[in-house]
């Protein structure tokens, strides 16, 4: 998979098959990202062993899967993703789905992803 990354200290822009994210801030124990999901796309069904997340929906429409629940999302909603909980979010609208992700944990890395299903056939790091 071809990924483009631009690093400027803690800030980074990363393209993914489903859209992109921009890491706005990171320090020990927390990071903040702006995530944009293309219309019709969704992130992998995944979980994390060392971090929890909060998603603040900024724009667009979608469906969040948190554990066994499917939650329609819209701007202004806050979605809680507890540690080790299976989750994903997808865009059901015609415009980009945008959310702010705040992750907290003792190890913050893209290596802390266990993918259970991925539309783009990516494997866990």
CNS distance restraints for C-alpha pairs under 8 A (distance, minus, plus):
assign (resid   3 and name CA) (resid  14 and name CA) 6.74 0.50 0.50
assign (resid   3 and name CA) (resid  15 and name CA) 5.58 0.50 0.50
assign (resid   3 and name CA) (resid  16 and name CA) 6.33 0.50 0.50
assign (resid   4 and name CA) (resid  13 and name CA) 7.68 0.50 0.50
assign (resid   4 and name CA) (resid  14 and name CA) 5.72 0.50 0.50
assign (resid   4 and name CA) (resid  15 and name CA) 5.69 0.50 0.50
assign (resid   5 and name CA) (resid  12 and name CA) 6.59 0.50 0.50
assign (resid   5 and name CA) (resid  13 and name CA) 5.53 0.50 0.50
assign (resid   5 and name CA) (resid  14 and name CA) 4.82 0.50 0.50
assign (resid   5 and name CA) (resid  15 and name CA) 7.13 0.50 0.50
assign (resid   6 and name CA) (resid  12 and name CA) 5.31 0.50 0.50
assign (resid   6 and name CA) (resid  13 and name CA) 5.36 0.50 0.50
assign (resid   6 and name CA) (resid  14 and name CA) 7.08 0.50 0.50
assign (resid   7 and name CA) (resid  11 and name CA) 5.93 0.50 0.50
assign (resid   7 and name CA) (resid  12 and name CA) 4.53 0.50 0.50
assign (resid   7 and name CA) (resid  13 and name CA) 7.02 0.50 0.50
assign (resid   8 and name CA) (resid  12 and name CA) 6.20 0.50 0.50
assign (resid  10 and name CA) (resid  23 and name CA) 7.27 0.50 0.50
assign (resid  10 and name CA) (resid  24 and name CA) 7.45 0.50 0.50
assign (resid  10 and name CA) (resid  25 and name CA) 6.13 0.50 0.50
assign (resid  10 and name CA) (resid  26 and name CA) 5.93 0.50 0.50
assign (resid  11 and name CA) (resid  22 and name CA) 7.01 0.50 0.50
assign (resid  11 and name CA) (resid  23 and name CA) 5.06 0.50 0.50
assign (resid  11 and name CA) (resid  24 and name CA) 5.37 0.50 0.50
assign (resid  11 and name CA) (resid  25 and name CA) 6.28 0.50 0.50
assign (resid  11 and name CA) (resid  26 and name CA) 7.86 0.50 0.50
assign (resid  12 and name CA) (resid  22 and name CA) 5.53 0.50 0.50
assign (resid  12 and name CA) (resid  23 and name CA) 5.11 0.50 0.50
assign (resid  12 and name CA) (resid  24 and name CA) 7.41 0.50 0.50
assign (resid  13 and name CA) (resid  20 and name CA) 7.35 0.50 0.50
assign (resid  13 and name CA) (resid  21 and name CA) 5.88 0.50 0.50
assign (resid  13 and name CA) (resid  22 and name CA) 4.35 0.50 0.50
assign (resid  13 and name CA) (resid  23 and name CA) 6.47 0.50 0.50
assign (resid  14 and name CA) (resid  20 and name CA) 5.58 0.50 0.50
assign (resid  14 and name CA) (resid  21 and name CA) 5.45 0.50 0.50
assign (resid  14 and name CA) (resid  22 and name CA) 6.34 0.50 0.50
assign (resid  15 and name CA) (resid  19 and name CA) 6.09 0.50 0.50
assign (resid  15 and name CA) (resid  20 and name CA) 4.27 0.50 0.50
assign (resid  15 and name CA) (resid  21 and name CA) 6.63 0.50 0.50
assign (resid  16 and name CA) (resid  20 and name CA) 5.25 0.50 0.50
assign (resid  16 and name CA) (resid  21 and name CA) 7.94 0.50 0.50
assign (resid  17 and name CA) (resid 120 and name CA) 7.14 0.50 0.50
assign (resid  18 and name CA) (resid  37 and name CA) 5.73 0.50 0.50
assign (resid  18 and name CA) (resid  38 and name CA) 5.90 0.50 0.50
assign (resid  18 and name CA) (resid  41 and name CA) 5.24 0.50 0.50
assign (resid  18 and name CA) (resid  42 and name CA) 5.95 0.50 0.50
assign (resid  18 and name CA) (resid  43 and name CA) 6.39 0.50 0.50
assign (resid  19 and name CA) (resid  35 and name CA) 7.85 0.50 0.50
assign (resid  19 and name CA) (resid  36 and name CA) 5.60 0.50 0.50
assign (resid  19 and name CA) (resid  37 and name CA) 4.65 0.50 0.50
assign (resid  19 and name CA) (resid  38 and name CA) 5.23 0.50 0.50
assign (resid  19 and name CA) (resid  41 and name CA) 7.77 0.50 0.50
assign (resid  20 and name CA) (resid  35 and name CA) 6.05 0.50 0.50
assign (resid  20 and name CA) (resid  36 and name CA) 5.39 0.50 0.50
assign (resid  20 and name CA) (resid  37 and name CA) 6.77 0.50 0.50
assign (resid  21 and name CA) (resid  33 and name CA) 6.39 0.50 0.50
assign (resid  21 and name CA) (resid  34 and name CA) 5.47 0.50 0.50
assign (resid  21 and name CA) (resid  35 and name CA) 4.29 0.50 0.50
assign (resid  21 and name CA) (resid  36 and name CA) 6.04 0.50 0.50
assign (resid  22 and name CA) (resid  33 and name CA) 5.46 0.50 0.50
assign (resid  22 and name CA) (resid  34 and name CA) 5.20 0.50 0.50
assign (resid  22 and name CA) (resid  35 and name CA) 6.58 0.50 0.50
assign (resid  23 and name CA) (resid  31 and name CA) 7.36 0.50 0.50
assign (resid  23 and name CA) (resid  32 and name CA) 5.98 0.50 0.50
assign (resid  23 and name CA) (resid  33 and name CA) 4.25 0.50 0.50
assign (resid  23 and name CA) (resid  34 and name CA) 6.45 0.50 0.50
assign (resid  24 and name CA) (resid  31 and name CA) 7.63 0.50 0.50
assign (resid  24 and name CA) (resid  32 and name CA) 5.50 0.50 0.50
assign (resid  24 and name CA) (resid  33 and name CA) 5.33 0.50 0.50
assign (resid  24 and name CA) (resid  34 and name CA) 6.94 0.50 0.50
assign (resid  25 and name CA) (resid  31 and name CA) 5.48 0.50 0.50
assign (resid  25 and name CA) (resid  32 and name CA) 5.14 0.50 0.50
assign (resid  25 and name CA) (resid  33 and name CA) 7.12 0.50 0.50
assign (resid  26 and name CA) (resid  30 and name CA) 5.83 0.50 0.50
assign (resid  26 and name CA) (resid  31 and name CA) 4.18 0.50 0.50
assign (resid  26 and name CA) (resid  32 and name CA) 6.45 0.50 0.50
assign (resid  27 and name CA) (resid  31 and name CA) 6.48 0.50 0.50
assign (resid  28 and name CA) (resid 106 and name CA) 7.62 0.50 0.50
assign (resid  29 and name CA) (resid 104 and name CA) 5.40 0.50 0.50
assign (resid  29 and name CA) (resid 105 and name CA) 5.08 0.50 0.50
assign (resid  29 and name CA) (resid 106 and name CA) 5.47 0.50 0.50
assign (resid  29 and name CA) (resid 107 and name CA) 6.99 0.50 0.50
assign (resid  29 and name CA) (resid 108 and name CA) 7.01 0.50 0.50
assign (resid  30 and name CA) (resid 102 and name CA) 7.03 0.50 0.50
assign (resid  30 and name CA) (resid 103 and name CA) 5.53 0.50 0.50
assign (resid  30 and name CA) (resid 104 and name CA) 4.55 0.50 0.50
assign (resid  30 and name CA) (resid 105 and name CA) 6.60 0.50 0.50
assign (resid  30 and name CA) (resid 108 and name CA) 7.28 0.50 0.50
assign (resid  31 and name CA) (resid 101 and name CA) 7.96 0.50 0.50
assign (resid  31 and name CA) (resid 102 and name CA) 5.82 0.50 0.50
assign (resid  31 and name CA) (resid 103 and name CA) 5.37 0.50 0.50
assign (resid  31 and name CA) (resid 104 and name CA) 6.85 0.50 0.50
assign (resid  31 and name CA) (resid 108 and name CA) 7.51 0.50 0.50
assign (resid  32 and name CA) (resid 100 and name CA) 6.94 0.50 0.50
assign (resid  32 and name CA) (resid 101 and name CA) 5.60 0.50 0.50
assign (resid  32 and name CA) (resid 102 and name CA) 4.63 0.50 0.50
assign (resid  32 and name CA) (resid 103 and name CA) 6.54 0.50 0.50
assign (resid  33 and name CA) (resid 100 and name CA) 5.63 0.50 0.50
assign (resid  33 and name CA) (resid 101 and name CA) 5.08 0.50 0.50
assign (resid  33 and name CA) (resid 102 and name CA) 6.66 0.50 0.50
assign (resid  34 and name CA) (resid  98 and name CA) 7.13 0.50 0.50
assign (resid  34 and name CA) (resid  99 and name CA) 5.96 0.50 0.50
assign (resid  34 and name CA) (resid 100 and name CA) 4.64 0.50 0.50
assign (resid  34 and name CA) (resid 101 and name CA) 6.37 0.50 0.50
assign (resid  35 and name CA) (resid  98 and name CA) 5.62 0.50 0.50
assign (resid  35 and name CA) (resid  99 and name CA) 5.34 0.50 0.50
assign (resid  35 and name CA) (resid 100 and name CA) 6.09 0.50 0.50
assign (resid  35 and name CA) (resid 101 and name CA) 7.01 0.50 0.50
assign (resid  36 and name CA) (resid  96 and name CA) 6.27 0.50 0.50
assign (resid  36 and name CA) (resid  97 and name CA) 5.63 0.50 0.50
assign (resid  36 and name CA) (resid  98 and name CA) 4.51 0.50 0.50
assign (resid  36 and name CA) (resid  99 and name CA) 6.69 0.50 0.50
assign (resid  37 and name CA) (resid  41 and name CA) 6.34 0.50 0.50
assign (resid  37 and name CA) (resid  42 and name CA) 6.78 0.50 0.50
assign (resid  37 and name CA) (resid  43 and name CA) 7.97 0.50 0.50
assign (resid  37 and name CA) (resid  90 and name CA) 7.14 0.50 0.50
assign (resid  37 and name CA) (resid  91 and name CA) 6.22 0.50 0.50
assign (resid  37 and name CA) (resid  96 and name CA) 5.63 0.50 0.50
assign (resid  37 and name CA) (resid  97 and name CA) 5.04 0.50 0.50
assign (resid  37 and name CA) (resid  98 and name CA) 6.44 0.50 0.50
assign (resid  38 and name CA) (resid  42 and name CA) 7.86 0.50 0.50
assign (resid  38 and name CA) (resid  91 and name CA) 6.60 0.50 0.50
assign (resid  38 and name CA) (resid  95 and name CA) 7.31 0.50 0.50
assign (resid  38 and name CA) (resid  96 and name CA) 5.06 0.50 0.50
assign (resid  38 and name CA) (resid  97 and name CA) 6.67 0.50 0.50
assign (resid  39 and name CA) (resid  91 and name CA) 5.30 0.50 0.50
assign (resid  39 and name CA) (resid  92 and name CA) 6.43 0.50 0.50
assign (resid  39 and name CA) (resid  93 and name CA) 5.77 0.50 0.50
assign (resid  39 and name CA) (resid  94 and name CA) 5.32 0.50 0.50
assign (resid  39 and name CA) (resid  95 and name CA) 5.81 0.50 0.50
assign (resid  39 and name CA) (resid  96 and name CA) 5.62 0.50 0.50
assign (resid  39 and name CA) (resid  97 and name CA) 7.23 0.50 0.50
assign (resid  40 and name CA) (resid  90 and name CA) 7.15 0.50 0.50
assign (resid  40 and name CA) (resid  91 and name CA) 5.33 0.50 0.50
assign (resid  40 and name CA) (resid  92 and name CA) 5.69 0.50 0.50
assign (resid  40 and name CA) (resid  93 and name CA) 7.06 0.50 0.50
assign (resid  40 and name CA) (resid  94 and name CA) 7.72 0.50 0.50
assign (resid  41 and name CA) (resid  90 and name CA) 5.78 0.50 0.50
assign (resid  41 and name CA) (resid  91 and name CA) 5.66 0.50 0.50
assign (resid  41 and name CA) (resid  92 and name CA) 7.93 0.50 0.50
assign (resid  42 and name CA) (resid  88 and name CA) 7.19 0.50 0.50
assign (resid  42 and name CA) (resid  89 and name CA) 5.70 0.50 0.50
assign (resid  42 and name CA) (resid  90 and name CA) 3.77 0.50 0.50
assign (resid  42 and name CA) (resid  91 and name CA) 6.09 0.50 0.50
assign (resid  42 and name CA) (resid 119 and name CA) 7.78 0.50 0.50
assign (resid  43 and name CA) (resid  88 and name CA) 5.62 0.50 0.50
assign (resid  43 and name CA) (resid  89 and name CA) 5.78 0.50 0.50
assign (resid  43 and name CA) (resid  90 and name CA) 6.28 0.50 0.50
assign (resid  43 and name CA) (resid 118 and name CA) 7.25 0.50 0.50
assign (resid  43 and name CA) (resid 119 and name CA) 7.95 0.50 0.50
assign (resid  44 and name CA) (resid  88 and name CA) 5.99 0.50 0.50
assign (resid  44 and name CA) (resid 115 and name CA) 6.28 0.50 0.50
assign (resid  44 and name CA) (resid 116 and name CA) 7.33 0.50 0.50
assign (resid  44 and name CA) (resid 117 and name CA) 5.71 0.50 0.50
assign (resid  44 and name CA) (resid 118 and name CA) 4.40 0.50 0.50
assign (resid  44 and name CA) (resid 119 and name CA) 6.76 0.50 0.50
assign (resid  45 and name CA) (resid  86 and name CA) 6.66 0.50 0.50
assign (resid  45 and name CA) (resid  87 and name CA) 5.58 0.50 0.50
assign (resid  45 and name CA) (resid  88 and name CA) 4.94 0.50 0.50
assign (resid  45 and name CA) (resid 115 and name CA) 5.87 0.50 0.50
assign (resid  45 and name CA) (resid 116 and name CA) 5.38 0.50 0.50
assign (resid  45 and name CA) (resid 117 and name CA) 5.03 0.50 0.50
assign (resid  45 and name CA) (resid 118 and name CA) 6.32 0.50 0.50
assign (resid  46 and name CA) (resid  86 and name CA) 5.37 0.50 0.50
assign (resid  46 and name CA) (resid  87 and name CA) 5.50 0.50 0.50
assign (resid  46 and name CA) (resid  88 and name CA) 6.51 0.50 0.50
assign (resid  46 and name CA) (resid 113 and name CA) 6.41 0.50 0.50
assign (resid  46 and name CA) (resid 114 and name CA) 5.35 0.50 0.50
assign (resid  46 and name CA) (resid 115 and name CA) 4.37 0.50 0.50
assign (resid  46 and name CA) (resid 116 and name CA) 5.45 0.50 0.50
assign (resid  46 and name CA) (resid 117 and name CA) 7.18 0.50 0.50
assign (resid  47 and name CA) (resid  83 and name CA) 7.74 0.50 0.50
assign (resid  47 and name CA) (resid  84 and name CA) 5.38 0.50 0.50
assign (resid  47 and name CA) (resid  85 and name CA) 5.54 0.50 0.50
assign (resid  47 and name CA) (resid  86 and name CA) 4.69 0.50 0.50
assign (resid  47 and name CA) (resid  87 and name CA) 6.20 0.50 0.50
assign (resid  47 and name CA) (resid 113 and name CA) 5.97 0.50 0.50
assign (resid  47 and name CA) (resid 114 and name CA) 5.37 0.50 0.50
assign (resid  47 and name CA) (resid 115 and name CA) 6.83 0.50 0.50
assign (resid  47 and name CA) (resid 116 and name CA) 8.00 0.50 0.50
assign (resid  48 and name CA) (resid  52 and name CA) 7.31 0.50 0.50
assign (resid  48 and name CA) (resid  83 and name CA) 6.30 0.50 0.50
assign (resid  48 and name CA) (resid  84 and name CA) 5.13 0.50 0.50
assign (resid  48 and name CA) (resid  85 and name CA) 7.22 0.50 0.50
assign (resid  48 and name CA) (resid 112 and name CA) 5.52 0.50 0.50
assign (resid  48 and name CA) (resid 113 and name CA) 5.23 0.50 0.50
assign (resid  48 and name CA) (resid 114 and name CA) 6.28 0.50 0.50
assign (resid  49 and name CA) (resid  83 and name CA) 6.28 0.50 0.50
assign (resid  49 and name CA) (resid  84 and name CA) 5.12 0.50 0.50
assign (resid  49 and name CA) (resid 112 and name CA) 6.53 0.50 0.50
assign (resid  49 and name CA) (resid 113 and name CA) 7.74 0.50 0.50
assign (resid  50 and name CA) (resid  83 and name CA) 6.68 0.50 0.50
assign (resid  50 and name CA) (resid  84 and name CA) 7.62 0.50 0.50
assign (resid  50 and name CA) (resid 105 and name CA) 5.60 0.50 0.50
assign (resid  50 and name CA) (resid 106 and name CA) 6.23 0.50 0.50
assign (resid  50 and name CA) (resid 107 and name CA) 5.81 0.50 0.50
assign (resid  50 and name CA) (resid 108 and name CA) 7.41 0.50 0.50
assign (resid  50 and name CA) (resid 112 and name CA) 6.80 0.50 0.50
assign (resid  51 and name CA) (resid  82 and name CA) 7.88 0.50 0.50
assign (resid  51 and name CA) (resid  83 and name CA) 5.52 0.50 0.50
assign (resid  51 and name CA) (resid  84 and name CA) 7.79 0.50 0.50
assign (resid  51 and name CA) (resid 103 and name CA) 6.30 0.50 0.50
assign (resid  51 and name CA) (resid 104 and name CA) 5.35 0.50 0.50
assign (resid  51 and name CA) (resid 105 and name CA) 4.19 0.50 0.50
assign (resid  51 and name CA) (resid 106 and name CA) 6.97 0.50 0.50
assign (resid  51 and name CA) (resid 107 and name CA) 6.91 0.50 0.50
assign (resid  51 and name CA) (resid 108 and name CA) 6.81 0.50 0.50
assign (resid  51 and name CA) (resid 112 and name CA) 7.97 0.50 0.50
assign (resid  52 and name CA) (resid  81 and name CA) 5.74 0.50 0.50
assign (resid  52 and name CA) (resid  82 and name CA) 4.84 0.50 0.50
assign (resid  52 and name CA) (resid  83 and name CA) 4.45 0.50 0.50
assign (resid  52 and name CA) (resid  84 and name CA) 7.64 0.50 0.50
assign (resid  52 and name CA) (resid 103 and name CA) 5.66 0.50 0.50
assign (resid  52 and name CA) (resid 104 and name CA) 5.50 0.50 0.50
assign (resid  52 and name CA) (resid 105 and name CA) 6.45 0.50 0.50
assign (resid  53 and name CA) (resid  80 and name CA) 6.27 0.50 0.50
assign (resid  53 and name CA) (resid  81 and name CA) 4.92 0.50 0.50
assign (resid  53 and name CA) (resid  82 and name CA) 6.52 0.50 0.50
assign (resid  53 and name CA) (resid  83 and name CA) 7.69 0.50 0.50
assign (resid  53 and name CA) (resid 101 and name CA) 6.53 0.50 0.50
assign (resid  53 and name CA) (resid 102 and name CA) 5.53 0.50 0.50
assign (resid  53 and name CA) (resid 103 and name CA) 4.33 0.50 0.50
assign (resid  53 and name CA) (resid 104 and name CA) 6.39 0.50 0.50
assign (resid  54 and name CA) (resid  78 and name CA) 6.73 0.50 0.50
assign (resid  54 and name CA) (resid  79 and name CA) 5.60 0.50 0.50
assign (resid  54 and name CA) (resid  80 and name CA) 4.75 0.50 0.50
assign (resid  54 and name CA) (resid  81 and name CA) 5.90 0.50 0.50
assign (resid  54 and name CA) (resid 100 and name CA) 7.99 0.50 0.50
assign (resid  54 and name CA) (resid 101 and name CA) 5.69 0.50 0.50
assign (resid  54 and name CA) (resid 102 and name CA) 5.19 0.50 0.50
assign (resid  54 and name CA) (resid 103 and name CA) 6.52 0.50 0.50
assign (resid  55 and name CA) (resid  78 and name CA) 5.53 0.50 0.50
assign (resid  55 and name CA) (resid  79 and name CA) 4.97 0.50 0.50
assign (resid  55 and name CA) (resid  80 and name CA) 6.60 0.50 0.50
assign (resid  55 and name CA) (resid  81 and name CA) 7.82 0.50 0.50
assign (resid  55 and name CA) (resid  99 and name CA) 6.11 0.50 0.50
assign (resid  55 and name CA) (resid 100 and name CA) 5.57 0.50 0.50
assign (resid  55 and name CA) (resid 101 and name CA) 4.66 0.50 0.50
assign (resid  55 and name CA) (resid 102 and name CA) 6.56 0.50 0.50
assign (resid  56 and name CA) (resid  75 and name CA) 7.82 0.50 0.50
assign (resid  56 and name CA) (resid  76 and name CA) 6.74 0.50 0.50
assign (resid  56 and name CA) (resid  77 and name CA) 5.94 0.50 0.50
assign (resid  56 and name CA) (resid  78 and name CA) 4.54 0.50 0.50
assign (resid  56 and name CA) (resid  79 and name CA) 6.52 0.50 0.50
assign (resid  56 and name CA) (resid  99 and name CA) 5.28 0.50 0.50
assign (resid  56 and name CA) (resid 100 and name CA) 5.02 0.50 0.50
assign (resid  56 and name CA) (resid 101 and name CA) 6.55 0.50 0.50
assign (resid  57 and name CA) (resid  73 and name CA) 7.10 0.50 0.50
assign (resid  57 and name CA) (resid  74 and name CA) 6.15 0.50 0.50
assign (resid  57 and name CA) (resid  75 and name CA) 4.76 0.50 0.50
assign (resid  57 and name CA) (resid  76 and name CA) 5.57 0.50 0.50
assign (resid  57 and name CA) (resid  77 and name CA) 5.40 0.50 0.50
assign (resid  57 and name CA) (resid  78 and name CA) 6.34 0.50 0.50
assign (resid  57 and name CA) (resid  79 and name CA) 7.99 0.50 0.50
assign (resid  57 and name CA) (resid  97 and name CA) 7.93 0.50 0.50
assign (resid  57 and name CA) (resid  98 and name CA) 6.27 0.50 0.50
assign (resid  57 and name CA) (resid  99 and name CA) 4.31 0.50 0.50
assign (resid  57 and name CA) (resid 100 and name CA) 6.55 0.50 0.50
assign (resid  58 and name CA) (resid  74 and name CA) 7.59 0.50 0.50
assign (resid  58 and name CA) (resid  75 and name CA) 4.71 0.50 0.50
assign (resid  58 and name CA) (resid  76 and name CA) 6.24 0.50 0.50
assign (resid  58 and name CA) (resid  97 and name CA) 7.72 0.50 0.50
assign (resid  58 and name CA) (resid  98 and name CA) 5.37 0.50 0.50
assign (resid  58 and name CA) (resid  99 and name CA) 5.03 0.50 0.50
assign (resid  58 and name CA) (resid 100 and name CA) 7.11 0.50 0.50
assign (resid  59 and name CA) (resid  74 and name CA) 6.86 0.50 0.50
assign (resid  59 and name CA) (resid  75 and name CA) 5.13 0.50 0.50
assign (resid  59 and name CA) (resid  96 and name CA) 7.24 0.50 0.50
assign (resid  59 and name CA) (resid  97 and name CA) 5.53 0.50 0.50
assign (resid  59 and name CA) (resid  98 and name CA) 4.97 0.50 0.50
assign (resid  59 and name CA) (resid  99 and name CA) 6.93 0.50 0.50
assign (resid  60 and name CA) (resid  74 and name CA) 6.21 0.50 0.50
assign (resid  60 and name CA) (resid  75 and name CA) 6.69 0.50 0.50
assign (resid  60 and name CA) (resid  91 and name CA) 7.55 0.50 0.50
assign (resid  60 and name CA) (resid  93 and name CA) 6.41 0.50 0.50
assign (resid  60 and name CA) (resid  95 and name CA) 6.01 0.50 0.50
assign (resid  60 and name CA) (resid  96 and name CA) 5.79 0.50 0.50
assign (resid  60 and name CA) (resid  97 and name CA) 4.25 0.50 0.50
assign (resid  60 and name CA) (resid  98 and name CA) 6.37 0.50 0.50
assign (resid  61 and name CA) (resid  72 and name CA) 7.48 0.50 0.50
assign (resid  61 and name CA) (resid  73 and name CA) 5.72 0.50 0.50
assign (resid  61 and name CA) (resid  74 and name CA) 5.03 0.50 0.50
assign (resid  61 and name CA) (resid  75 and name CA) 7.57 0.50 0.50
assign (resid  61 and name CA) (resid  91 and name CA) 6.03 0.50 0.50
assign (resid  61 and name CA) (resid  92 and name CA) 5.82 0.50 0.50
assign (resid  61 and name CA) (resid  93 and name CA) 5.25 0.50 0.50
assign (resid  61 and name CA) (resid  97 and name CA) 5.94 0.50 0.50
assign (resid  62 and name CA) (resid  72 and name CA) 5.83 0.50 0.50
assign (resid  62 and name CA) (resid  73 and name CA) 5.19 0.50 0.50
assign (resid  62 and name CA) (resid  74 and name CA) 6.91 0.50 0.50
assign (resid  62 and name CA) (resid  89 and name CA) 6.96 0.50 0.50
assign (resid  62 and name CA) (resid  90 and name CA) 5.36 0.50 0.50
assign (resid  62 and name CA) (resid  91 and name CA) 4.27 0.50 0.50
assign (resid  62 and name CA) (resid  92 and name CA) 4.61 0.50 0.50
assign (resid  62 and name CA) (resid  93 and name CA) 6.53 0.50 0.50
assign (resid  62 and name CA) (resid  97 and name CA) 6.88 0.50 0.50
assign (resid  63 and name CA) (resid  70 and name CA) 6.37 0.50 0.50
assign (resid  63 and name CA) (resid  71 and name CA) 5.48 0.50 0.50
assign (resid  63 and name CA) (resid  72 and name CA) 4.50 0.50 0.50
assign (resid  63 and name CA) (resid  73 and name CA) 5.67 0.50 0.50
assign (resid  63 and name CA) (resid  89 and name CA) 5.73 0.50 0.50
assign (resid  63 and name CA) (resid  90 and name CA) 5.40 0.50 0.50
assign (resid  63 and name CA) (resid  91 and name CA) 6.65 0.50 0.50
assign (resid  63 and name CA) (resid  92 and name CA) 6.84 0.50 0.50
assign (resid  64 and name CA) (resid  70 and name CA) 5.70 0.50 0.50
assign (resid  64 and name CA) (resid  71 and name CA) 5.06 0.50 0.50
assign (resid  64 and name CA) (resid  72 and name CA) 6.35 0.50 0.50
assign (resid  64 and name CA) (resid  73 and name CA) 6.66 0.50 0.50
assign (resid  64 and name CA) (resid  87 and name CA) 7.27 0.50 0.50
assign (resid  64 and name CA) (resid  88 and name CA) 5.81 0.50 0.50
assign (resid  64 and name CA) (resid  89 and name CA) 4.24 0.50 0.50
assign (resid  64 and name CA) (resid  90 and name CA) 6.45 0.50 0.50
assign (resid  65 and name CA) (resid  69 and name CA) 5.63 0.50 0.50
assign (resid  65 and name CA) (resid  70 and name CA) 4.59 0.50 0.50
assign (resid  65 and name CA) (resid  71 and name CA) 6.30 0.50 0.50
assign (resid  65 and name CA) (resid  86 and name CA) 7.74 0.50 0.50
assign (resid  65 and name CA) (resid  87 and name CA) 5.10 0.50 0.50
assign (resid  65 and name CA) (resid  88 and name CA) 5.18 0.50 0.50
assign (resid  65 and name CA) (resid  89 and name CA) 6.14 0.50 0.50
assign (resid  66 and name CA) (resid  70 and name CA) 6.57 0.50 0.50
assign (resid  66 and name CA) (resid  71 and name CA) 7.67 0.50 0.50
assign (resid  66 and name CA) (resid  81 and name CA) 6.62 0.50 0.50
assign (resid  66 and name CA) (resid  85 and name CA) 6.85 0.50 0.50
assign (resid  66 and name CA) (resid  86 and name CA) 6.11 0.50 0.50
assign (resid  66 and name CA) (resid  87 and name CA) 4.61 0.50 0.50
assign (resid  66 and name CA) (resid  88 and name CA) 6.93 0.50 0.50
assign (resid  67 and name CA) (resid  85 and name CA) 5.73 0.50 0.50
assign (resid  67 and name CA) (resid  86 and name CA) 5.01 0.50 0.50
assign (resid  67 and name CA) (resid  87 and name CA) 6.02 0.50 0.50
assign (resid  73 and name CA) (resid  77 and name CA) 6.56 0.50 0.50
assign (resid  81 and name CA) (resid  85 and name CA) 6.49 0.50 0.50
assign (resid  81 and name CA) (resid  87 and name CA) 7.20 0.50 0.50
assign (resid  91 and name CA) (resid  96 and name CA) 7.22 0.50 0.50
assign (resid  91 and name CA) (resid  97 and name CA) 5.70 0.50 0.50
assign (resid  93 and name CA) (resid  97 and name CA) 7.54 0.50 0.50
assign (resid 103 and name CA) (resid 108 and name CA) 7.67 0.50 0.50
assign (resid 104 and name CA) (resid 108 and name CA) 7.47 0.50 0.50
assign (resid 107 and name CA) (resid 112 and name CA) 7.82 0.50 0.50
assign (resid 108 and name CA) (resid 112 and name CA) 7.21 0.50 0.50
assign (resid 110 and name CA) (resid 125 and name CA) 7.66 0.50 0.50
assign (resid 111 and name CA) (resid 124 and name CA) 7.66 0.50 0.50
assign (resid 111 and name CA) (resid 125 and name CA) 5.26 0.50 0.50
assign (resid 112 and name CA) (resid 125 and name CA) 7.69 0.50 0.50
assign (resid 113 and name CA) (resid 124 and name CA) 6.09 0.50 0.50
assign (resid 113 and name CA) (resid 125 and name CA) 6.88 0.50 0.50
assign (resid 114 and name CA) (resid 124 and name CA) 5.35 0.50 0.50
assign (resid 114 and name CA) (resid 125 and name CA) 7.76 0.50 0.50
assign (resid 115 and name CA) (resid 123 and name CA) 6.50 0.50 0.50
assign (resid 115 and name CA) (resid 124 and name CA) 5.27 0.50 0.50
assign (resid 117 and name CA) (resid 121 and name CA) 7.68 0.50 0.50
assign (resid 118 and name CA) (resid 122 and name CA) 6.08 0.50 0.50
assign (resid 118 and name CA) (resid 123 and name CA) 7.85 0.50 0.50
